[in-house]
Amino acid sequence: MIINFNSTRISCIDILCVILFLSHLGCKPQQPDVSPPNILLIISDDQSWTDYGFMGHDYIQTPRLDQLARESLLFTRGYATAPLCSPSLASIITGLYAYQHGITGNDPAFQYEGQRYSKDWRIARQSHFDRLKQNFYQNKLLTEYLSEAGYQSLQTGKWWLGSWEEGHFDSGMTHGDPANEGRHGDDGLTIGRDGMTSIYDFIDESKDDKKPFFVWYAPFLPHTPHDPPDSLLQKYLAFTDSEPIARYWAMCEWFDQTCGDLINYIDAQELSEETLIIFTADNGWIQKADAKNRYDERSKRSPYEMGIRTPFMLRWPGTIVPKRDTLTQVSNIDIVPTILSASNINTEAPFPGVDLLARNHRETREVVFSEAYEHDISDIEVPTRSLQYKIALAYPWKLIMADTNNIKGAKFELYNLQNDPDELDNLSDLQIEKRDILLEKIDQWWNRY
């Protein structure tokens, strides 16, 4: 079908065909003169993909996120680009993989005699961190694209990469002072735990200025310290004999409450249909039963599902049709191209992710990738030297390829997630053809950018 826009003779059938075609892509058609949406990006911190009511947890109650899931295009098979906070967040803000943007760990490695994470350690770290930031900020961030399009942006919560000014936000909470830095994001970490006023004020200001807003809400929740309100702690102590587990479960509900407060505020301001809400998590977590504030094996920092998998939600009433998708694989790498598409921002940048608002984009992708590194970046100039694993996912198959320079043991692990969701039966020596197909995909991905 060809529509001649130079002619005034456009039939109703032609228009109907366009509408039906765009609806097939999973969203309603946008008109060129429609204002770009506000963007609220919610990032959970250290939470397993299983630990929500809408994902079927037996005890954790997340009523507000359950409601968000019902109102959203929900992907239950979402993945983080890396199972560690800083590289995962850096991918979310750049739309690039860790081996591209250079933030492969939480800290630069350096020689230091003394207590790790002390004030003196933070000051000693700063010169190495400054060099790391210098390399990282050669990448163009999502905030820069949005600023050029007239958005106002606010940073709250976790922000590893210096101050909010360095991150090209218009305002924020993280100052990045090396002497007082909380390392994860200093003053920004109070959001959620100490209320949401900073975000409410920013939304009000943006509304008064008639400018679209971008809010980065990455609270230190349910991240340690697991110090929930006592009422929530007592509630979950009734479900388990482990106080550390009860504390973590309570933190998950506390996080849900803050998300509810924020979403309810947007709804109360009659901004629902003008706001795209995106939800994800930076990485997974399994709470140790016998150690407060500690994660167990095969979760955070691991290449397994409890380390990299996360639910993924997009809510935009009137534009995105709610649906629960249990098969399509998506990734944090998709956030930047999706937001740019929703905001009608054109870019020639070769982003490796896809626009999740386009059904044909997300459903024709064959493989999703992830990568895992050591906690510290061993070489700032060659950050991939601390690589531990490359991961390829083509449901139901998952290949984990170990870097034998840093990891001892099996070179390959291949799992059928449909039959073996706990990843206990390594089929790499039995399904050699499947293994080699995914290995070729990994090589193509790694050498593409």
C-alpha positions in Angstrom: 0.0 0.0 0.0 1.3 3.4 -0.9 -0.2 6.6 0.4 0.5 9.8 -1.6 0.6 12.6 1.0 0.8 15.1 -1.8 -2.8 14.2 -2.7 -5.8 14.9 -0.6 -7.4 11.6 -1.7 -6.6 9.2 1.1 -9.2 6.6 1.7 -10.5 5.4 5.0 -9.4 1.9 4.1 -5.8 3.2 3.7 -5.9 4.9 7.1 -7.4 1.8 8.7 -4.6 -0.4 7.3 -2.0 1.9 8.8 -3.6 1.8 12.2 -4.0 -2.0 12.2 -0.3 -2.4 11.1 1.0 -0.2 13.9 -1.3 -1.9 16.4 0.3 -5.2 15.4 3.7 -3.8 16.5 2.4 -3.6 20.1 1.6 0.1 20.4 -0.8 2.6 19.1 0.3 5.0 16.2 1.9 8.3 17.3 1.2 11.5 15.3 4.2 13.6 14.4 2.9 16.6 16.4 2.3 14.6 19.6 4.5 15.8 22.5 7.2 13.4 23.6 6.3 11.5 26.8 7.7 12.1 30.2 10.1 9.3 31.2 10.2 7.6 34.6 12.9 5.0 34.8 12.6 2.8 38.0 15.6 0.6 38.7 15.5 -1.9 41.5 18.8 -2.6 43.3 19.9 -6.1 44.1 16.6 -8.0 43.7 16.0 -11.4 42.2 13.6 -11.8 39.3 11.5 -14.2 41.4 11.0 -11.7 44.3 7.8 -10.0 43.4 4.2 -10.9 43.8 3.5 -10.7 40.1 6.4 -13.1 39.5 4.9 -15.7 41.9 6.8 -15.4 45.1 5.1 -17.3 47.9 5.6 -14.6 50.6 6.9 -11.3 49.2 4.1 -8.9 48.7 4.5 -6.1 46.1 0.9 -4.9 45.4 1.8 -1.7 43.7 4.3 -3.3 41.3 1.7 -6.1 40.8 -0.7 -3.4 39.6 2.0 -1.8 37.4 2.6 -5.3 35.8 -1.1 -5.6 35.0 -1.0 -2.1 33.3 2.2 -2.7 31.4 3.8 -4.6 28.6 5.5 -7.0 30.9 8.5 -9.2 29.8 9.2 -11.9 32.4 12.4 -12.8 30.6 14.4 -9.6 30.9 18.1 -9.6 31.4 20.7 -7.3 32.8 23.8 -6.7 30.7 26.0 -7.6 33.7 25.3 -9.0 37.1 26.9 -6.2 39.0 25.7 -2.7 39.8 28.0 -0.2 38.1 28.4 -1.9 34.7 24.7 -2.6 34.6 23.8 1.0 35.3 26.4 2.3 32.9 24.7 0.1 30.2 21.3 1.5 31.0 22.5 5.1 30.6 24.6 4.6 27.5 22.7 1.8 25.6 26.1 0.0 25.3 27.6 -3.2 26.6 30.2 -3.0 29.3 33.0 -4.0 26.9 32.0 -1.0 24.8 31.5 1.7 27.5 34.4 0.5 29.7 32.8 0.2 33.1 33.3 -3.5 33.7 33.5 -3.5 37.5 32.5 -1.4 40.6 35.9 -0.1 41.4 39.3 0.4 39.7 41.9 -1.9 41.1 44.9 -0.1 42.8 47.4 -0.8 45.5 46.3 0.3 49.0 47.3 -0.8 52.5 44.5 -0.1 54.9 40.8 -0.6 55.3 38.8 -1.0 52.1 36.0 1.6 51.6 37.4 3.8 54.4 37.5 7.6 53.8 41.3 7.3 53.1 40.6 4.5 50.6 38.0 6.6 48.8 40.4 9.5 48.5 43.2 7.2 47.2 40.8 5.7 44.8 39.8 9.0 43.3 42.7 9.6 40.8 42.1 6.1 39.4 38.4 6.7 39.3 38.9 10.0 37.5 40.8 8.3 34.8 38.0 5.7 34.5 35.4 8.5 34.2 37.4 10.3 31.6 37.3 7.2 29.4 33.6 6.6 30.1 32.3 10.1 29.4 33.6 9.9 25.9 30.3 7.9 25.3 27.2 10.0 24.7 24.6 9.4 27.4 20.9 9.1 27.3 20.6 12.4 29.3 22.5 14.2 26.5 20.1 13.0 23.8 17.1 14.0 25.9 18.5 17.4 26.8 19.0 18.2 23.1 15.3 17.3 22.7 14.2 19.7 25.4 13.8 17.4 28.4 14.6 18.2 32.0 16.3 15.4 33.8 16.7 14.5 37.5 19.1 11.9 39.0 18.2 10.2 42.3 19.5 7.1 44.0 22.3 5.0 42.8 24.8 6.8 40.6 28.4 5.4 40.5 29.9 7.7 37.9 30.7 10.9 39.8 28.2 13.7 40.2 24.8 14.3 38.6 26.4 17.2 36.6 29.0 14.8 35.1 26.1 12.6 34.1 24.5 15.5 32.2 21.4 15.7 34.4 19.8 19.1 34.9 19.6 18.4 38.6 20.2 15.6 41.0 21.3 14.4 44.4 24.7 12.7 44.0 27.6 15.2 44.4 30.5 12.8 43.9 32.8 14.4 46.6 35.6 11.9 47.1 36.1 12.7 50.7 32.4 12.1 51.6 31.3 9.9 48.8 29.2 6.9 49.8 30.7 5.3 46.7 27.3 4.1 45.5 25.9 7.6 45.2 26.3 9.6 48.5 23.3 11.9 49.0 21.3 10.3 46.2 20.9 7.2 48.3 18.5 8.8 50.7 15.7 8.8 48.1 12.9 6.3 48.9 14.3 5.6 52.3 13.7 9.2 53.4 10.8 10.1 51.2 10.2 11.3 47.7 9.9 15.0 48.0 12.8 15.8 45.6 11.1 13.9 42.8 7.7 15.4 43.5 9.1 18.9 43.4 10.9 18.2 40.2 7.8 16.8 38.5 5.8 19.9 39.6 8.5 22.2 38.2 8.7 20.4 34.9 4.9 20.5 34.6 4.9 24.3 35.3 7.6 24.8 32.8 5.7 22.7 30.2 8.8 20.6 29.6 9.0 16.8 29.4 10.9 15.2 32.2 13.2 12.3 32.7 13.5 10.9 36.2 16.2 8.4 37.1 14.8 6.6 40.2 17.4 4.1 41.3 16.9 3.9 45.1 19.2 2.0 47.4 16.4 -0.5 47.7 16.2 -3.4 48.5 20.0 -3.1 48.6 21.8 -3.6 51.9 21.7 -2.4 54.6 18.6 -4.5 55.1 17.0 -2.2 57.7 13.3 -2.1 56.9 10.6 -0.5 59.0 9.9 -2.7 62.1 6.3 -3.3 61.0 7.5 -4.9 57.8 10.2 -6.9 59.5 7.7 -8.4 62.0 5.4 -9.2 59.2 8.0 -11.4 57.4 9.4 -12.9 60.5 6.1 -14.8 60.7 7.0 -16.5 57.4 10.6 -17.6 58.0 12.9 -18.7 60.8 15.8 -16.7 59.2 15.9 -13.1 60.2 18.3 -12.2 57.3 15.8 -13.5 54.8 12.9 -11.8 56.6 14.8 -8.5 56.4 15.4 -8.9 52.7 11.8 -9.8 52.0 10.7 -6.7 54.0 13.0 -4.5 52.0 11.4 -5.7 48.8 8.0 -4.6 50.0 9.4 -1.3 51.3 10.8 -0.7 47.8 7.3 -1.5 46.4 5.8 1.1 48.6 8.1 3.8 47.3 7.3 2.8 43.7 3.6 3.0 44.6 4.0 6.5 46.1 5.8 7.7 42.9 3.4 6.2 40.4 0.4 7.4 42.4 1.8 10.9 42.4 2.1 10.9 38.6 -1.4 9.5 38.3 -2.7 12.2 40.7 -1.1 14.9 38.6 -3.0 13.6 35.6 0.2 12.8 33.8 -0.4 9.0 33.3 -1.1 9.1 29.6 1.8 11.5 29.1 4.4 9.4 30.9 6.3 6.3 29.9 7.2 4.2 33.0 10.0 1.7 32.5 10.9 -0.8 35.3 13.9 -3.1 35.5 16.6 -4.2 38.0 20.4 -3.8 37.9 21.1 -7.4 38.9 19.8 -10.3 41.0 20.2 -11.5 44.6 19.8 -14.6 46.7 19.8 -13.7 50.4 22.0 -16.0 52.6 19.9 -17.5 55.4 22.6 -17.3 58.0 24.3 -14.0 57.2 22.7 -10.5 57.3 23.2 -8.4 54.2 25.0 -11.1 52.3 24.2 -12.7 49.0 24.5 -16.4 48.2 26.2 -18.1 45.3 24.7 -18.1 41.8 23.1 -14.7 42.3 24.8 -11.3 42.2 28.0 -11.3 40.2 27.2 -14.7 38.7 26.2 -15.5 35.1 23.2 -17.6 36.3 19.6 -16.6 36.1 19.5 -15.4 39.7 22.3 -13.1 38.8 21.2 -11.5 35.5 17.5 -12.1 35.0 15.0 -9.4 35.8 11.3 -8.6 35.0 10.9 -5.7 32.6 7.9 -3.4 32.4 6.7 -0.6 30.1 3.6 1.4 31.0 2.2 4.1 28.8 -1.6 4.3 29.0 -3.3 4.9 25.7 -0.2 4.0 23.8 1.2 0.7 25.0 -1.3 -2.3 25.1 -0.8 -4.2 28.4 0.4 -7.8 27.9 2.3 -10.4 29.9 5.0 -11.9 27.6 6.7 -15.0 29.0 8.8 -15.9 26.0 10.3 -12.8 24.4 13.8 -12.1 25.7 14.7 -8.4 26.4 17.6 -6.6 27.9 18.6 -3.5 29.7 20.6 -2.7 26.6 17.2 -1.9 25.0 16.3 1.0 27.3 18.1 3.7 25.4 16.8 2.9 21.9 13.3 2.4 23.3 13.3 5.8 25.0 14.7 7.6 22.0 12.1 6.0 19.8 9.2 7.0 22.2 10.6 10.5 22.3 10.9 10.8 18.5 14.6 11.4 18.8 16.5 10.3 15.7 20.1 9.2 16.0 22.6 7.6 13.8 24.4 5.9 16.7 24.6 2.1 16.2 23.0 1.0 19.4 23.1 -2.8 19.9 19.7 -2.9 21.6 16.3 -2.8 20.0 13.2 -0.6 20.3 10.8 -2.6 22.5 7.9 -0.5 21.3 8.3 -2.2 17.9 7.1 -5.8 18.1 8.9 -6.8 14.9 12.2 -5.6 16.4 11.9 -7.4 19.8 10.5 -10.7 18.5 12.8 -11.2 15.6 16.0 -10.9 17.7 17.4 -14.4 18.1 19.9 -13.9 20.9 20.3 -11.8 24.0 23.8 -11.3 25.5 25.3 -10.6 28.9 28.8 -10.5 30.4 30.3 -10.9 33.8 33.5 -9.5 35.2 35.5 -9.4 38.4 34.4 -6.9 41.0 37.4 -4.6 40.4 38.5 -3.4 37.1 42.1 -4.8 36.8 43.2 -2.5 33.9 41.4 0.9 33.4 42.8 1.2 29.9 41.9 -2.4 28.9 38.8 -3.0 31.1 37.9 -6.4 29.5 41.0 -8.0 31.1 38.9 -8.8 34.1 36.3 -10.7 32.1 34.9 -13.9 33.7 32.0 -15.0 31.5 30.2 -14.3 28.2 26.6 -15.4 28.1 24.3 -16.0 25.2 20.5 -16.6 25.6 18.3 -18.0 22.8 15.4 -19.4 24.8 15.3 -22.2 25.9 19.0 -22.5 25.4 21.6 -20.6 27.4 25.4 -20.8 26.9 27.9 -19.6 29.5 31.4 -19.3 28.2 34.1 -18.9 30.8 37.3 -16.9 30.3 39.9 -19.5 31.4 42.4 -16.7 32.2 40.3 -15.6 35.2 38.0 -18.6 35.8 38.9 -22.2 36.6 36.7 -25.1 35.8 34.4 -25.8 32.9 35.0 -23.8 29.7 31.3 -24.1 28.7 28.0 -24.5 30.4 24.9 -25.1 28.3 21.4 -25.3 29.8 17.9 -25.9 28.6 16.1 -23.3 30.7 12.7 -24.8 29.9 13.6 -28.2 31.3 16.2 -27.1 33.8 15.3 -23.6 35.1 17.8 -24.0 38.0 20.7 -24.6 35.6 21.9 -27.8 37.2 22.4 -30.1 34.2 25.3 -28.9 32.0 24.6 -30.2 28.4 27.6 -28.7 26.7 29.1 -32.1 25.9 25.8 -33.7 24.9 24.4 -30.8 22.7 27.5 -29.9 20.9 25.7 -28.5 17.9 23.6 -26.2 20.1 26.7 -25.1 22.0 28.6 -24.3 18.8 25.8 -22.3 17.3 25.6 -20.1 20.4 29.4 -19.9 20.6 29.4 -18.5 17.0 26.8 -16.0 18.0 29.0 -14.9 21.0 32.0 -14.4 18.7 30.0 -12.4 16.2 28.6 -10.2 19.0 31.9 -9.6 20.7 33.7 -8.7 17.5 30.8 -6.5 16.1 31.4 -3.3 18.0 
